[in-house]
Amino acid sequence: MKNQLDDSLIRELRMYFCNEAEELLANCEEALLNYENTPKPEHIDIIKRALHCLKGSAQAVSFGKFGTVMHELESALSSELGKQLTSVILQVIDDLRDSLKLYRSGMETEAFNAIETRIKSIKMAG
């Protein structure tokens, strides 16, 4: 009985995390697109806040790799982004959405290697 409850709770927490993550990633995407049109520091702040929330939430539901990637991406962002960097970050957001789909279904993902490589390119350009 206890394992069923634990499994049920874990599934429910995963669902809440994935819903929140999808919403926060959408906010990041919107802020990036706004930044491309009108580069303002506020847009970068929105992205950093969303990534910070995602980092904590991922850790809370034992999705440590996602949280680690959020931390790396958050620390890679500077106050100014070029067109090329916004494009890379948008690709990272798409990759993160794909990883969420797998996580939601209880599957692990190997997508983080590609995501981490993209983040390293952001750090090198910054």
Secondary structure by P-SEA (a helix, b strand, c coil): caaaaaaaaaaaaaaaaaaaaaaaaaaaaaaaaaaaacccaaaaaaaaaaaaaaaaaaaaacaaaaaaaaaaaaaaccccccaaaaaaaaaaaaaaaaaaaaaaacccccaaaaaaaaaaaaaaac
